[in-house]
Amino acid sequence: MNRHQTRRGLAVGIALAVAAGLGACSPITTKLQYAASDGVRVEVGDAVTVQNLMIVAAAQGEPGAVQGAVVNNGGEDATVTIGSLTVTAPAGETVLLGGAEGEELVVDSVPAAPGATAQLPVGLAGAEGETVYVPVLDGTLPEYADLVPADA
């Protein structure tokens, strides 16, 4: 074996070792929790999350339909407050909010215009929650057109 082949083999070995080392250090992004849609994700305790939380309304000051899901991965029922509204999620189940199949929750008056965010307290009933910024959308997009409250 000549020197040129030995150097090439050494360079390939080093490149493979560096690539393997860098690959082992990178995070697995598919395991990161994030809001995959237009709404926000809120952790409400150890086993409960509110996912894809948003409000759909015609305008500021009009009624707004709360959309999203309450996911209870715990072993006990959980009651979650979203603003002045309450949702009970049975143990191990998901409760849909709004839409064709979800529980209808409507706030009387949305404090922000569509395109902005509204502050909404979210937490377990009987415990201090956190105030989150929830997007306010209108019926401009076809997927939200049927979700605007009829009172608007």
C-alpha positions in Angstrom: 0.0 0.0 0.0 1.4 3.4 -0.9 1.4 6.6 1.1 -1.4 8.2 -0.9 -3.8 5.3 -0.2 -2.9 5.3 3.5 -3.6 9.1 3.8 -6.9 8.7 1.9 -8.0 5.8 4.2 -7.0 7.8 7.2 -8.9 10.9 6.0 -12.1 8.8 5.3 -11.8 7.2 8.7 -11.5 10.6 10.4 -14.5 12.0 8.4 -16.6 9.0 9.4 -15.7 9.4 13.1 -16.5 13.1 13.0 -19.8 12.5 11.3 -20.8 9.8 13.8 -19.8 12.0 16.7 -21.8 15.0 15.5 -24.8 12.9 14.7 -24.8 11.6 18.3 -24.9 15.1 19.7 -27.8 16.5 17.7 -31.2 16.6 19.4 -34.0 14.4 18.2 -36.4 17.2 17.1 -39.3 14.8 16.6 -39.5 14.4 20.4 -39.8 18.1 21.1 -43.3 19.3 22.0 -44.6 22.2 20.0 -47.8 23.8 18.7 -48.1 22.2 15.2 -51.0 24.4 14.1 -52.3 28.0 14.4 -53.1 27.7 18.1 -50.8 27.6 21.1 -49.9 24.7 23.4 -50.2 25.1 27.2 -49.0 22.6 29.8 -51.6 22.6 32.7 -50.0 20.3 35.3 -48.0 17.1 35.0 -50.5 15.1 32.9 -52.8 17.7 31.2 -52.2 19.9 28.2 -54.4 22.3 26.2 -53.4 22.0 22.6 -54.0 24.2 19.5 -55.8 26.8 21.6 -57.2 29.8 19.7 -60.2 32.0 19.4 -62.3 32.5 16.2 -64.3 35.7 16.1 -65.7 38.1 13.5 -64.2 41.2 15.2 -62.9 42.6 18.5 -65.7 42.9 21.0 -67.8 40.2 19.3 -68.4 36.7 20.7 -65.5 34.3 20.0 -65.5 30.5 19.7 -62.7 28.8 21.7 -61.0 26.1 19.6 -58.5 23.4 20.6 -58.3 20.3 22.7 -57.8 19.4 26.4 -55.6 16.2 26.6 -55.6 14.4 30.0 -52.9 11.7 30.1 -53.4 11.3 33.8 -55.2 8.7 35.9 -57.8 11.1 37.4 -60.4 13.4 35.8 -59.2 17.0 35.4 -61.2 20.2 35.3 -59.4 22.9 33.3 -60.3 26.6 33.3 -59.9 28.6 30.1 -60.8 32.2 30.9 -64.1 32.0 32.6 -65.0 28.7 30.9 -64.5 25.2 32.4 -63.8 21.9 30.7 -63.7 18.5 32.4 -61.4 16.0 30.7 -61.9 12.4 31.9 -58.8 10.4 32.8 -56.8 9.2 29.7 -59.1 11.1 27.3 -59.1 14.1 24.9 -61.9 16.6 24.9 -62.2 18.6 21.6 -63.2 22.2 21.9 -65.2 23.7 19.1 -65.4 22.5 15.5 -67.9 20.0 14.2 -67.3 17.4 16.9 -66.1 19.5 19.8 -67.6 20.9 22.9 -68.8 24.5 22.1 -67.2 27.2 24.2 -67.9 30.8 23.5 -66.5 33.9 25.1 -68.9 36.8 25.2 -66.5 39.5 24.0 -63.1 38.9 22.4 -60.6 41.5 23.8 -58.5 41.6 20.6 -59.0 41.9 16.9 -58.5 39.0 14.5 -54.8 38.8 13.6 -53.7 39.8 17.1 -53.5 37.8 20.3 -55.7 37.9 23.4 -54.5 37.2 26.9 -56.4 34.2 28.3 -55.8 32.6 31.8 -55.5 28.8 31.5 -55.1 26.3 34.4 -56.5 23.5 36.5 -59.6 24.4 38.5 -58.8 25.5 42.0 -55.1 26.2 41.2 -53.4 29.3 39.9 -52.9 29.0 36.1 -50.9 31.0 33.7 -51.9 33.8 31.3 -51.1 32.9 27.7 -51.3 34.8 24.5 -53.9 33.1 22.3 -54.2 33.9 18.6 -57.5 35.4 17.4 -58.5 34.4 14.0 -61.5 35.2 11.8 -63.4 33.4 9.1 -61.2 34.6 6.2 -59.6 31.2 5.8 -62.1 28.6 4.6 -61.2 26.1 7.4 -62.3 28.7 10.0 -65.3 30.2 8.2 -67.8 27.9 9.8 -66.3 28.4 13.3 -67.2 32.1 13.7 -70.1 32.2 16.3 -73.5 32.8 14.6 -74.2 35.7 17.0 -71.4 37.7 15.3 
